[in-house]
């Protein structure tokens, strides 16, 4: 007869002993665990051709080794042999009991959860969705009542089924920052093909928890040379986010957040208990009706602040680059070298740096909401709404990160462990307007809308992009990524006061990434645009116009000839050739060849679009005293309907080259980047076509 060895685990007073009597119908065999005076209770019985051997471990609130009972339980679970953990939970005190469950999930063993005292819970008005809880934890959950002898047969059947099949994958997930560092460690183990008895994820978690035994095992291995700096950097990153170096405190907070999230998602009847301050705040911020409007109001306020406060330092940055460009030309003369430095490099980089204040304010607002714990609550709040579009509530985190930059947003999607959920989220992150698109919006809003409505229009653009993304997710869910939703818990951490150190780290890192692109990739792209807009040279045309300029009757007429020469040179340049060749594709959207070229350059980096428009419309210096020249030129040369279509195209087409490369890596191959290009370009063209024709009809 085959044996099934059960480790019975639970906190004190959860009804383990009574449940043992109910399932075994036999007397306990009582002794002591080796080396301690703690009782070892064991029973044996037969059921459906199996012999069950149940070891009733001492009641323990956690596996922290604070008490003898906890040490005994921890040692048994990590060292002794058993087939299944039977975790008994008091359903009248779920949140506290699930704290221990989260620790048991880390062991990555076969496990069944008995939701005991269910009769008492129902009397107290507690309703638990056991199927949803099973899906969230990745372990079967059975409702039982040892006192009423209900659910016992189902529990025994589930124990046999669990014994006969392979392990369920544990759904225990930590916060994004810890999951990111776990993945970094796992990647190193995989690259080194590290040999270990435990799984890579389990090993990574133990190292981050600073488990002494695990450190001893790994320390003597050659991988330690490469592992140590990676682990040190990971811990420093985690310390910064939690504002403490106490690893026990950090992981305790994680378990509490996970337990609270699991309870919140699976309770279908509210508990009638005295509420804490946090719960009272959550009653408002996570209200089913008012929660979403509150969130939208906060985001509206953030975009208003981004536009209004960001405009203040822009004038000084503008003046600085205008004088720098003028000084460079005075120093180097009017030759080709001076032009490439001033009109190409400095003008392109200046057009990007000009919008750094807006970017910093946007990053600051998002970081502020994240560090207080509010963003996790918004994810839970939006879960039901997101499910209607084929997304999970936790998709909100990478999506809102996409408002800052698509690169970290794509990486944040790693927290979605279901591949289909992750791919859908990856495909629509680009619809969340990243900070690099903000300069384009600011430029066109300044050209076509009043200053009083600028913040509202900017908010509308961002919300419209997000809504388009949601509908795109629905289409993807119904076509390319069909399948059942896979629920998992969203951690609800305790509210924290904003950490200025953490906010500074987040904002400075994102701002530096933005400036780094300006000083490298965008610098190269700006020089490339300058070259493509100035070559090949037409010597005959140059000679003709130089003669006209010299013989002009007035300075104004000479200036007109110079503008005509620049326009003619631009039209016959490499950029003009490319724009003319692709213009028929974009003509139905109301775009001329210059707008077309600007969009195509935006595939390299969205920040280049503004400087490209400046060069293409004849403003060779790119920026002036108040950036009014480019705004006025845009207003004079681009019809309003075309501008609306242009903004919509920018909102929805492929993100920059750097983000596209990260997308390909996170999605699992370059073919997915091809799918993304076709999907986003088609969506952008169709929406822009519709918007252009509707706007034409209304104006």
N, C-alpha and C positions, 0 to 999 in steps of 0.2 A: 504493500500500500504506500502510495507516494505521500511524502510529508510536505506540509506548508507551514513554514516557520513565520510567525507573526510577532512583530515588535509593537506592543500596544503603548501608544504615547499620547499624553494629554496634560493639560495644566491641572493643578489640584482642584478637586470638587467639580469635575465635569461628568461624573458618573461612570468612570472607567470600571470600577469594581462591580457595580450593578450590571453593566453591560457584559462584563466577563461572565458573570453568573448566567445571564440570559442566553448567551451564545454557546456556553459550554455545558450547562446543565450538569456540572460536576464539581467536585471539591477542588479547592486550590491546593497546590503543592507549594509550601512556604519554606524558604531558606534565606540565606544572606548572600549578597553579591560579594565576590572575592575581595578581601582586604578591608571591607567596611561593614558597618552594622546595619546598613539599609536593607530592608526586606526584599527578597527576590521572589515574586509570585509567578507561578507558572501553572498552566492547565493544559490538558491534552484531551481531545475528543475526536470522534469520527463523524464525517458528514459527506454524503454523496461520493463515497469511495476514496476520500482523502482523509489523512490524519492531520489534524490541526494541532500545532504546538504554539501556544500563546504565552509570550513573556510580558507580564504587566509591569512596565517600567515605572519608577517613582514619578509622582506628579512634579512637573517642572514648568515654571513660567517661561523659561527660555533655555538656551544651550550655552549660556555665558559662563558657566562654571563658578557661579557665585556661591552656591550651596552644594552640600554633598550630593543631594538628589540630582541636581543639574549635572554635576560631574559624572555620576554613575550613568545617567541617561545618555549624556554626550559620548562617553567612552564606549558604551554598548553600541550605539548607532554608528560610530565610526570604526569600531574594531571587531565586533562580534559578527557572526554569520546569521543572517535572517533573509527571508524572501520578500516580505511586504511590511511596510509601516502602516499600521492602522491608527490614524490620528483621530482622537475623539474630541469633539468641540461642543462646548456649552452654547447652544443657539440663543440663549437669553443674554449672552455676553460675547457676541461674535467678534467684535473688533479686537478686544483684548486677546481672545483665543487664537485669532488668525495671526497674531504676532509670532507665536510658536510655529504655526503652520508655514509661515514664510521661511523660517530657519530650516524646517524639514525639507522644503522644496529645494533648498540649496544642495542637499545631499544627493539629489538626482537618483533616487531609488523608487522602486514601485511603491505606490501609496494609494490607500483608500481612505476617504474622510467620512467619519460618522457624525452627522449633524444631530447630536443627541439632545434629549430634553425638548424635543420639538413640540410636545404637547403643552409644556409650560410656556414656551415661546409664543405659541398661538394664543394662549390665554392672555398674554401680555400685549397682544396686538402686533406681534412680529410675524411678518410673512416673508419667506425666503424663497427665491427662485433657485432651486438646487441645480437645475440643468444649466442655467446661466453661470452659476458659481463653478460648476464642473468645467465648463468651457473656458472660463477665465483662468482657473488654476491649472488646468491640464490634468486634473486628477478626478476620478469619479467621486461624487458626493451623494451619500445616502441618508435620507431622513430617518432617524430612529428615536425610540423612547424605551429605555431599558425598564422603566417602572411600569409602562403599559405593555411591554413586550411587543412593540410594533416596529416594523422595518427590519427585524432580525433576519428573516429568511432572505430578503433582498440583499442585506449586507453580506451574508455568507456566500450567496451566489456571485456577488460582485468580487469577493475575495478570490474565489476560484477562477473567475474569468480573468481577473488581473494577473493571477499566477500563471495562467496558461498563455497569455499573449505577451508581446514585447512591451517595453517601457513606453508609457506616454511621455511625450516631451513636456518638461515643466514649462509653465508659462510665466514663472517668476521673472519679472523685469525690474530693473532699477531706474533711477532717473537718467535723463539723457547723457549727462556728463559722465556718470559711472559706466553706462553701457558703451559709450564711446571708448573709454579706456580699456574696458574688458575686450572689446573688439581689437584694439591695437595690440594687446598682449596675445590674443588668440592668433592674430596674423603673424606675429613673430614665431610662435610655436609651430605654426603650419609651415612657414618658410624654412625653419630649421629641422622640420620633421622630428620634433622632440618626442622622445619615448617616455610615456608616463602611464601609470595604471588608471588614473582618474581622467575624466574628460578635460579638454582644454579649457572650456568655460568654467568648470568647477575649480580647476587649478588657478585660473586668472582671478576668480573671486576670492579664493583663499589667500593669494598673494596680496591683493588689495586690502584684505582684512588683516594683513600682517600676522597670519597664522604661523606660529613659531615652528611647528613640525614641518610644514610645507617649505618654509624658508631653509630649514636645515637640509631637506632633500634636494632642493634646487641649487643651493649654494655650492655644492661640491661638483656640479655638472659644468662642462665647458660653456653651456649657454648662458651662464651667469654673467660673463663678461659683457655680452650684448643686452642681456635682460635688465641688468641693474640700472643703466641710465634711462631706459624706457619706463621702468617701474617707478623710478624717482620722479620723473617728469609727470607720470600719471597721477601719483599721489599729490604732488604740488598743485596740479590742476584741480583735483578734488578738494584739497584743503582750501583753496581760494574760493571755490563755489560755496562751501559750507562755513567758511570763516572760523574753522577750528581744525586742529591736527589730531583730535581724538577720534580714531577710526571707529571705535565702538559706538560713540555718539552718532557718528555719521550714518553707520549702517542701522543703528536703532531707529533713527529718523526715517530711513528708507523703508524699513519694515512697517513702521507705524503708518506711513503714507500709503504703502501698498495695501495694508489691511483696511484702512479707511476707504480707499478707493473701491476695494472689492465689496465691502459692505454697502457702500453708497449705490453701487451698480446692481446689486442683487436683492436689496430690500424692496419689496413691493408695497409694504405697509409701514408708515412712519412709527418710530418708537415714541411713546409718550413719556419722555423724561425731561428733567430740567436741562435746558440748553446752556452750553458754554458760550463765552463771548465769540469764539471762532464760529460756532454753529449759528449764532444770531447774525453775524456778518455774512455767512454763507447763505442764510435764508434770503438775504437781499441780493447779494452779488450773483447767486446761482438760482435765482427765482425762475420758474418755468416761463413766466410771461415777461417779467421786467429784466431778467438777467441779460438777454441778448441786446435790448435797447441800451442798457447801461454800458455794455461793451462797445457798441457802435458809437455811443456818445464819447467814450474815452478815446477811441480811435479818431473820431472827428476832431476832437480837441488836439490830439497829437499832430494831425496833419495841418490844422490851423496854425499851431505853434511852429511847425516845420517851415511853413511858408512865410509867416509874418516875422518871426525872430530871425530866421535864416537870411532875410533880405538885408538886415542891418550891417553885417560885416562884408556882404558881397560888394558894396560900393568901394570899400578900401582895397579889397583883393583885385577888383577891376582896375582901379587906379594904379596899383603896383605893377600889374602885368603890362598895362598900356605904356607906362613910363619905361619899364624894362625893355619892351619891344622897340620903343622909340630910341632909347639909349643904345641898344645893340646895333640898330641901323646907323646911328650917328658914328658909332665906334668903328664898325666894319665897312661902312659905305653902302652903296646900292647894288653891289654885285650879287652873283648867284649864291655865294657862300652866306652872305648876310641875309638873303631872302630865305634860305633853307633853315637857318637858325631862328630868325625872328618870325617869319610868316608861317613856317612849318612847325618846328619844335616848340618854341615858346608859346605861339598862339594856340596850338593844339593842347598842350599841357595846361595852359592858363584857363582855357575854356572848361577844363575838367575840375581844376582846383577851385575855380570860382564857386562851385556848388558844394564844396566840402562842408560849410556850415549847415546846410540843409541835411546832408547825410549824417553828420554828427548828432543833430537834434533828433532825427528819426531813430538812429541806433540807440540813443540815450533813452528815448521813450519806451522802446521795446524792451531794453535791458531792465528798466525800472519795473515794468509790469512782470517780467520773468522772475526777478530776484525777490519780489514780495510773495510769490506763490500764486499770483492771480492767473497767470497763463495756464497753469495746469487745470484750474477750475473752469476756465473758458473752454478748454478741450473737452472736459466732461459735459459742460453745458451744451456744447455743439454736437455731442456724440449722436443723439437721436436725429438731429437735423442733417448731419453729415451722412448718416446711414441711408437716407433717402436718395443720396447721390452716389452711393456705392463706395463711400469713404468711411474710415474709422475716425472717431473723435480725436485720437492721438495724431492723426494726420495734420491737425491744426498746428502743432509745434513746428514741423518743417515748413508748412505753408506760410505761417506768419514770419518765420525766419527769412523766407523768400522775399519779403518786403525790404529786407536789408540787403542781402546778397544771395544769389542763387547757389553759389559754391557751398557755403556751410549748410544751406537748406537741403541740398541734395545729400549731404553727409548725414544730416539730422534724420533723414528718412530711414536710416538703419534701425531706428527704434521700432519700426513696424516689421515684425518678424514674419508675418504672412506675406509671401512673395507677391501675390496679386494685389494686396493692399499697398505694398511698397511701390510696385510698378505704376499703379494708377496715380499715386501721390507724386512720384517722380515725373510723370508725364504732364502734370498740371502745375507743378511749381513755377514753371516759366510764365504762367498767366498772372502770378503775383508780381506786381511791378517792383523790380529791384531798385536799389538806390541809384544805379547807373542810368536808369531811365528818367529819373527825377529831373535832371537838367533839361531834357527834351520837353517834358510837360511844362516846366516853369517857363521855358522860352515861348511855347505856343500859347500858353495861358496868358502870358504877358502881352502877346501880340493881338489876341482876339477877345480878351475878357477884361473887365474892369478890375482894379486892385481890390475893391470891396468884395467881389465874388471869387477871388482867386483861390482862397482856401477851400471854399465849398466845391469848386470845380475840381480841384486836386483830389479832394476826398471822394468825389463822385467817380473820378477816373480809377482810383484804386479799388473802390468797391465794385465797379463795373468789371474790372479785370478779374477780381475774385469770383464774382458770380458766373462769368464766362467759364472760369476754371471749373466751377462746380458742375455746370451743365456738360462740360467736356468730360468730366469724370463719369457722369451718368452714361454718356454715350459709350465711353470705353468699357464701363462695367457691363453694358448690355451687348457689346460686340466682342471686343478683343480679349477681355478679362472676365469672362463669365465664371460664376462659382458662388458658393455659399460664403457669407461673411463669417470671419473667425474672431470672436470676441476675446479681448484680454483686458486686464485691469489697467486703469489710468490712475497713477498715484496722485493722491491729494495731500501735498505736504502742508505742514502748519504754516500759518502766516508769519512772515519775518519782516523786520525792519529792513529797508533797502540798504545793501552793503555798498558804500561808496567805492571801496577797493575793488569789489567785483564789477560794479558798473564801469569804473575806469578801465579795468582790464578788458571788458567786452567792447566798450566804445573805442578805446585806443587800438585794439587789435583790428577791428573792422575798418576804422579810419585809415590805419596804416596799410591794410590790404588795398583800400581804394587808392591811396596815394602811390603805393608801389606799382599798381597797374598804370597810373598816370606817368610815372617816371620810367617805365620800361616798355610795356606792351603798347600803351597808347602813344608814347613818344615815338616808337618805331612806326606805328600806324599813321601818325600825323605827318611824319617825314615822307612816308610812302604816298600819302594823299597829295602832299605838296608836289612831289616829283610827278605823279600821274596827272596832276592838273596843270603842270608847266611844260610838259614835254609830250610829243615832239615839237620843236620850235619851227615856226613858219617864217623864214627869213624875209620872204617877199612881202608878206602881210605886215611884218614888223617895220620894214622900210617904208611902205606906203603910209602907215599911220604916223610914223615919226616925222615924215615930211608934212603931214596935215597938222600935227601938233606944233611944229616949228612955225608954220605959216598961219596959225590960228589968229583971228582978229582980236579975240578977248581971252582972258584967263579961263572964263567959264566954258568957252568953246573948246579950249585945249583940254580941259578936264573931261568934257563929253567924249572927245576923241580917245582919251586914255581909257575911259570906261568901256567904249566900244571895242578897243583893241583887246582889253582884258577878256571881255565876253567872247570875242571871236577866237582868241587863243584857247580859252577854256573849252569851247565847243568842239575844237579840233584836237584837243589833248586826248591822252589815253582814257582819262575819266569820261570825257565827252563821248568817246567811241563806245565805251562800255555802256554808258547810260542810254545812248541812242539805240544800241542793239537790243537792250532789254526794255526800252520804253513801251513797246506795244503790249507787253504783259501787264504793265501797271497803268496804262492809259485809261482803261475802264474805271479806275479808282480816282481819276482826276489828278494823277501824279505826272509832272514833267520829268525829263531825264535827270535833272539835278536832284529832285526828291528821291528818285529811284537809286541814284548812286549813293546818296546819304544812307538809305536803308541798307544797301548792300555792304557798305563800309561798317554799318552797325553789327554785322555778323561777327566781325572781329572784336569789337567792343562798343557797347551802346554809348559810352561817353564820347566816342569819336563823331557821332551824328551831328552834334551841335557845331563843332569846329568844322566838320565837312560842309555843312550848310553855309557857314560863314565864308569859306573858301570858294564854294561853288557859286554863290551869289555875289561874288566880287569884293568881299570885305577881306582883303588879304591880311590885314593885321589881326583879324579874328575877334579882338576885344577892343572896346574904346572906353571913354571915361565912365559911361553909365550903361553900357551894353545896349543902348537905345538904337544904334545903327542897325544891328542885326534884327532886332525886334521890328523896326520900321520896314526893313527890307523884306522880312517874312510876310508882314501884313500887306505890303504892296505887290508881292509877286505870287503869293499863294492864296487862292480863293478859300473862303471859309469852309465850304463843303469838302474841299481837298484836305484842308487842315484837320477836320474831324476824322476823315478816313485815315490820314497819316498817323494821328494819335492812336487810333484803334489798331492799326497795323503794328505800331511799335509795342503796344500793350500785349500783343498775342504771338508775335513771331519768335523764332528761335533765339535763345539767350546767347550771350557772348561765347567766344571760342573757349575761353578758360572754363566756363561753367559747362559747356557742351562736352568737354573732355572728362570732367568729373562725372557728369551724367552717364556717359558711356561706361565708365568704370563701375559706378554704383548699380546701374541697370543690368550689367552682365555682358556687355559686348557692343561693338561698333554698329551692329545691325540695328540695335535699338535706337541709336542716334539717327540712323537713316529713317526709321519709323517716325521719330520725333520731328525731324525736319519736314517730312511730308505732312504730318498731322498738323503741326503748328502753322506752316506756311499756307496750307489749304484753308484752315480755319481763319487765319488773318485775312486772306484775300477775299473770302466770301463775306465775312463780317464788314470789312472795309467797303466792299462793293455795295452792300445793302445800306450802310450808313451814309455813303456818298450820295446815293440816289434819293434816300429819304430826306437828307439835308437840302439837296438841290430843290426838291419839291416843296419844302417848307420855307425856303428863303427866296 
